[in-house]
Amino acid sequence: MPDFLTELVAARTLAARESGRPHVTLTWAQSLDAKLAGPGGARVILSGKESMLMTHWLRTMHDAILIGVSTAVLDDPRLKIQLVPQDDPTLLPPQPIVFDPSLRLSPTARMISEWAKHGTNNEHAVGPRIVRQPWIVCGEHASAEQERVLVHAGARVIRVVLDDDGLVPPTALPGIMSELGLSSIMIEGGSRVLSTFLHAGDRPDGTKLVDSVIVTVAPAFIGEGVGVVPVGEDVGLPALKHLHTEQMGKDAVMVCELA
């Protein structure tokens, strides 16, 4: 595990766990022109092998991992931990969570089919080989029929009140995490989810909703594509305090907190 992750993230995650306040990490990989993906959200592999390994170590340091439904549909990720020792019982995979306001996710999504195929055999799995049941967070008025389909396929559906834009509000996350026994989460995207959390502001107790921001910058330009923050939503972004920059292969990894 990279030393800077232990010093800057693991210590804070432990402190949050002890305080009972969920620790939230935003993380993404971007090009030099601040793009996450190609035109229409097409997947572009930006991270080199060193920073990709760092990302999987980072996953082992969080109880859950969150993406938005657009990323889930376009990339069809499994949200597992790979590239790390697969027989180490101390390295546990994070709980996969998808923000999906209207239940667009397909019941054949890989994270669901992986659970349906291997999740019942978790008693024989060790560490990273353990498979977690995906949790889908939707609006209270989302289709009951689609919920039944997803649950039958193997997912768990959690309903919340949506905000005025029809999105799952970031402020719902701490309550969901506390209720379900999760003390830390890393949010990997996509653009809509990252922007929503960057604009989220403070918790009711006055503390920042987002604790850490970890950005991998690849030496590449994408040009036309999807930015970290959607066009027109670059107003009111928070100031960041730089904590550390680490060169990992060809990439630069920056660790910040909200100022």
C-alpha positions, 0 to 999 in steps of 0.5 A, spaced: 500 500 500 502 506 498 505 510 504 501 516 502 495 513 502 496 510 509 498 517 512 493 521 509 487 517 508 487 511 512 488 515 519 482 520 517 478 514 515 479 511 522 478 517 526 471 518 522 470 511 524 471 512 531 467 518 531 461 515 528 461 520 522 462 517 515 468 519 512 467 521 504 472 520 499 471 523 492 476 520 487 477 520 479 482 520 474 482 525 469 486 528 463 490 534 462 484 538 460 479 535 465 475 530 462 473 524 465 470 520 459 470 521 451 464 524 447 457 521 450 461 518 456 465 513 452 470 510 457 477 512 456 482 508 460 486 514 463 490 511 469 497 507 468 498 501 472 501 504 478 495 509 479 490 504 477 493 499 483 493 505 487 485 506 486 484 498 488 488 499 494 484 505 496 478 501 495 480 496 500 480 502 505 473 504 504 467 500 507 463 502 500 464 504 493 459 509 490 457 510 482 452 514 478 447 510 474 450 513 468 457 510 469 454 503 471 450 503 465 456 505 460 462 502 463 458 496 467 463 495 472 464 490 477 466 494 483 471 489 486 478 490 488 483 487 483 491 488 482 492 486 490 494 480 493 487 476 492 488 471 498 490 476 504 484 476 509 485 483 511 483 486 504 476 486 504 472 489 498 467 495 498 460 495 498 458 497 491 452 502 491 449 505 485 445 512 485 439 510 480 433 515 481 429 512 476 432 504 476 435 504 470 440 499 471 439 493 468 438 486 472 444 483 467 449 488 470 455 485 471 455 487 479 449 484 480 450 477 476 457 477 479 453 477 486 448 472 483 453 467 481 458 467 487 455 471 493 452 465 496 459 462 496 462 467 500 463 463 506 468 459 502 471 466 499 477 470 502 479 477 502 478 480 495 475 474 493 468 476 497 463 478 493 458 484 495 451 484 494 449 491 490 445 496 493 441 501 488 439 507 491 432 510 488 427 515 488 421 513 493 416 513 486 421 509 482 417 503 478 415 497 483 416 492 477 423 494 476 425 494 483 422 487 483 426 485 477 432 488 480 431 484 487 430 478 483 436 478 480 440 479 486 440 487 488 438 490 494 433 497 493 433 502 497 428 508 496 429 515 498 426 522 497 429 525 491 431 533 491 428 538 486 432 536 480 430 528 481 437 526 483 439 522 490 441 528 494 448 527 497 445 529 504 442 522 504 448 519 504 450 519 511 444 517 514 444 511 509 451 509 511 449 510 518 443 506 518 447 500 514 453 500 518 458 503 513 463 508 516 467 510 510 465 511 502 469 512 496 465 516 490 468 514 483 463 518 479 461 519 474 461 527 472 454 528 475 455 524 482 462 528 483 459 535 481 453 534 486 458 532 491 462 537 490 457 542 490 454 539 497 456 544 502 456 542 509 453 537 514 447 539 519 453 539 524 457 544 520 462 539 518 464 538 510 460 532 507 466 531 503 472 529 507 478 527 502 479 529 494 484 524 490 485 526 483 489 522 478 491 526 472 494 523 466 498 526 461 493 526 455 488 530 452 481 528 450 478 534 447 471 533 446 468 529 452 465 529 459 468 534 464 469 533 471 463 538 472 458 538 467 458 545 463 454 550 466 455 547 473 462 550 475 459 556 479 460 555 486 465 549 487 469 549 493 476 551 494 481 545 496 487 545 500 492 541 497 495 536 502 500 531 497 502 530 490 505 523 488 508 521 482 505 514 480 508 512 473 506 517 468 500 520 472 500 525 478 496 523 484 493 529 488 490 529 495 486 535 497 481 536 502 475 542 502 478 548 505 
